[in-house]
Amino acid sequence: MCKVPNEKLNFPEALTDEELCRLVAEGNRQAEEILAARYIRLVRTCARPYFLAGGDSEDLTQEGMLGLIKAVREFNGNKDASFRTFAEICIRSRLYSALRSAGREKHQVLNQSVSLDTPDFDSNSYTSGTNHLAQRDPEDDLIDREHTAALLSGVRKQLSEFEAKILGYYLDGLSCREIALEVGKSAKSVDNAVQRIRRKVAQQILSGEFSSR
């Protein structure tokens, strides 16, 4: 494993993800903290569709962060994949595991939840022991994508122009405060819009009426 050049250690925030992972492997906690801060938005992006579909926002974010930490600590730079690709796989895998567990216990609505941004992973990514999605039937993935597209299309038809704009920013992982700055509204107004969107998503799922594209 290549060492990180000494001259770069004075400015760790400027290091690449892969260089930071090398430092983490050497026991550098600051490097781990920098990566966690760098990828919190990706965690929110992965978790939010499930929150809209009935999950608990804080619980899902915490599960996603555990997936991110796993990626930080287990990333192998010798494999044919970037850290970001590996991190997203680990985050989503952790979320799916949490959702399946919750569905088996008491939060049955999570059993019906679907991702509003189903990813297509690079076939060259390394996924051994990490991404159970890679073992799924391709036909199932196609059905999921079609189901997701129909759900999202149906929900968007029920949203106001303001809600549709909020949904786009929200699924991109922006916080309510960040969205408020983008749209020139208060954070409370944005949060209220998210709750309205969430109710409409729940109604769409429970009705089972997904529009065709």
C-alpha positions as CSV (number, residue, x, y, z in Angstrom):
1,M,0.0,0.0,0.0
2,C,1.4,3.4,-1.0
3,K,2.1,5.9,1.8
4,V,0.6,9.3,1.7
5,P,3.3,12.0,1.0
6,N,4.4,13.8,4.1
7,E,3.8,17.2,2.6
8,K,0.1,16.4,2.2
9,L,-0.4,15.5,5.8
10,N,-0.4,19.2,6.8
11,F,-3.6,19.7,4.8
12,P,-5.6,16.5,5.2
13,E,-8.9,18.1,3.9
14,A,-7.2,18.3,0.5
15,L,-6.4,14.6,0.3
16,T,-8.3,12.3,-2.0
17,D,-10.7,9.8,-0.5
18,E,-8.3,7.0,-1.2
19,E,-5.4,8.8,0.5
20,L,-7.6,9.4,3.5
21,C,-8.6,5.7,3.6
22,R,-4.9,4.8,3.7
23,L,-4.5,7.1,6.8
24,V,-7.5,5.5,8.4
25,A,-5.9,2.1,7.9
26,E,-2.9,3.5,9.8
27,G,-5.1,4.5,12.7
28,N,-5.7,8.2,11.8
29,R,-9.0,9.2,13.4
30,Q,-9.0,12.7,11.8
31,A,-9.0,11.1,8.4
32,E,-12.0,9.1,9.3
33,E,-13.8,12.2,10.5
34,I,-13.0,14.1,7.3
35,L,-14.4,11.3,5.2
36,A,-17.6,11.1,7.4
37,A,-18.2,14.8,6.9
38,R,-17.4,14.6,3.2
39,Y,-20.0,11.8,2.6
40,I,-22.8,12.7,5.0
41,R,-24.8,14.1,2.1
42,L,-24.5,10.8,0.2
43,V,-25.8,9.1,3.3
44,R,-28.8,11.4,3.4
45,T,-29.4,10.9,-0.4
46,C,-29.5,7.1,0.1
47,A,-31.7,7.2,3.1
48,R,-34.3,9.8,2.2
49,P,-36.4,7.9,-0.2
50,Y,-37.0,5.3,2.5
51,F,-37.9,8.1,5.0
52,L,-40.5,9.4,2.6
53,A,-41.9,5.9,2.2
54,G,-42.3,5.4,6.0
55,G,-39.0,5.1,7.7
56,D,-37.6,7.0,10.6
57,S,-35.2,9.7,9.4
58,E,-32.8,9.6,12.3
59,D,-32.6,5.8,12.5
60,L,-32.0,5.5,8.7
61,T,-29.3,8.2,8.8
62,Q,-27.6,6.4,11.6
63,E,-27.7,3.1,9.8
64,G,-26.4,4.8,6.7
65,M,-23.5,6.3,8.7
66,L,-22.6,2.8,10.0
67,G,-22.4,1.7,6.4
68,L,-20.2,4.6,5.6
69,I,-17.8,3.9,8.5
70,K,-17.7,0.2,7.3
71,A,-16.6,1.5,3.9
72,V,-14.0,3.8,5.3
73,R,-12.4,1.0,7.4
74,E,-12.6,-1.8,4.8
75,F,-11.8,0.0,1.5
76,N,-9.1,-1.7,-0.5
77,G,-7.4,0.7,-2.9
78,N,-6.1,-2.3,-4.9
79,K,-9.5,-3.2,-6.1
80,D,-11.1,-1.9,-9.3
81,A,-13.5,0.6,-7.7
82,S,-13.4,4.1,-6.4
83,F,-14.0,4.8,-2.7
84,R,-17.3,6.6,-3.6
85,T,-18.6,3.6,-5.4
86,F,-17.7,1.3,-2.5
87,A,-19.1,3.7,0.1
88,E,-22.5,3.9,-1.7
89,I,-22.7,0.1,-1.9
90,C,-22.0,-0.2,1.8
91,I,-24.5,2.5,2.7
92,R,-27.3,1.1,0.7
93,S,-26.5,-2.5,1.9
94,R,-26.8,-1.3,5.5
95,L,-30.0,0.5,4.8
96,Y,-31.6,-2.5,3.1
97,S,-30.6,-4.8,6.0
98,A,-32.1,-2.3,8.5
99,L,-35.3,-2.1,6.4
100,R,-35.7,-5.8,6.1
101,S,-35.2,-6.2,9.9
102,A,-37.7,-3.5,10.7
103,G,-40.2,-5.0,8.3
104,R,-39.9,-8.4,10.0
105,E,-40.5,-6.8,13.4
106,K,-43.1,-4.1,13.6
107,H,-42.7,-1.4,10.9
108,Q,-44.6,-3.2,8.2
109,V,-44.8,0.0,6.0
110,L,-41.1,-0.3,5.4
111,N,-41.7,-3.7,3.9
112,Q,-43.5,-1.8,1.1
113,S,-41.0,1.0,0.8
114,V,-39.0,1.4,-2.4
115,S,-36.0,3.5,-3.4
116,L,-36.9,6.5,-5.5
117,D,-33.4,6.5,-7.1
118,T,-32.4,2.8,-7.7
119,P,-28.7,2.8,-8.5
120,D,-27.0,1.0,-11.4
121,F,-23.7,-0.2,-10.0
122,D,-20.6,-0.6,-12.2
123,S,-20.1,-4.3,-12.9
124,N,-16.4,-3.8,-12.2
125,S,-17.1,-2.6,-8.7
126,Y,-15.9,-4.9,-6.0
127,T,-18.9,-6.1,-4.0
128,S,-17.8,-9.4,-2.4
129,G,-19.5,-9.8,1.0
130,T,-20.9,-6.3,0.8
131,N,-23.6,-5.8,-1.8
132,H,-26.4,-8.4,-1.7
133,L,-28.0,-6.6,-4.5
134,A,-25.4,-8.0,-6.9
135,Q,-26.9,-11.4,-6.2
136,R,-30.4,-10.4,-7.1
137,D,-32.2,-11.6,-10.3
138,P,-31.8,-8.9,-13.0
139,E,-35.5,-9.3,-13.8
140,D,-36.3,-8.3,-10.2
141,D,-34.1,-5.2,-10.6
142,L,-35.9,-4.3,-13.8
143,I,-39.3,-4.7,-12.1
144,D,-38.1,-2.5,-9.2
145,R,-36.9,0.2,-11.5
146,E,-40.2,0.2,-13.4
147,H,-42.1,0.2,-10.1
148,T,-40.0,3.0,-8.8
149,A,-40.4,5.2,-11.9
150,A,-44.2,4.7,-11.8
151,L,-44.4,5.5,-8.1
152,L,-42.3,8.7,-8.5
153,S,-44.3,9.7,-11.6
154,G,-47.6,9.3,-9.7
155,V,-46.4,11.2,-6.7
156,R,-45.1,14.1,-8.7
157,K,-48.4,14.6,-10.3
158,Q,-49.9,15.2,-6.9
159,L,-47.3,17.7,-5.8
160,S,-47.6,21.5,-6.1
161,E,-44.8,23.3,-8.0
162,F,-43.2,24.2,-4.7
163,E,-43.4,20.7,-3.4
164,A,-41.9,19.2,-6.6
165,K,-38.9,21.6,-6.3
166,I,-38.5,20.7,-2.6
167,L,-38.6,17.0,-3.5
168,G,-35.7,17.4,-6.0
169,Y,-33.5,19.1,-3.5
170,Y,-34.4,16.8,-0.7
171,L,-33.6,13.6,-2.6
172,D,-30.2,15.3,-3.5
173,G,-29.4,15.2,0.2
174,L,-29.7,18.8,1.1
175,S,-30.7,19.7,4.6
176,C,-33.9,21.7,5.2
177,R,-31.8,24.7,6.1
178,E,-29.8,24.3,2.8
179,I,-33.0,23.9,0.8
180,A,-34.5,27.0,2.5
181,L,-31.5,29.0,1.3
182,E,-32.0,27.7,-2.2
183,V,-35.7,28.4,-2.5
184,G,-35.8,31.6,-0.3
185,K,-38.2,30.2,2.3
186,S,-37.9,29.4,6.0
187,A,-36.6,26.0,7.1
188,K,-40.0,25.4,8.8
189,S,-41.8,26.0,5.4
190,V,-39.5,23.4,3.8
191,D,-40.0,20.9,6.6
192,N,-43.8,21.3,6.3
193,A,-43.5,20.7,2.5
194,V,-41.5,17.5,3.2
195,Q,-44.1,16.2,5.5
196,R,-46.8,16.9,2.9
197,I,-44.8,15.0,0.3
198,R,-44.3,12.1,2.7
199,R,-48.1,11.8,3.3
200,K,-48.6,11.8,-0.5
201,V,-46.0,9.1,-1.0
202,A,-47.6,7.0,1.8
203,Q,-51.0,7.4,0.1
204,Q,-49.6,6.3,-3.2
205,I,-48.0,3.2,-1.7
206,L,-51.0,2.2,0.2
207,S,-53.4,2.7,-2.7
208,G,-51.2,0.6,-5.0
209,E,-52.1,2.9,-7.9
210,F,-49.0,3.6,-9.8
211,S,-49.3,5.7,-12.9
212,S,-47.7,4.5,-16.1
213,R,-44.9,6.6,-17.6
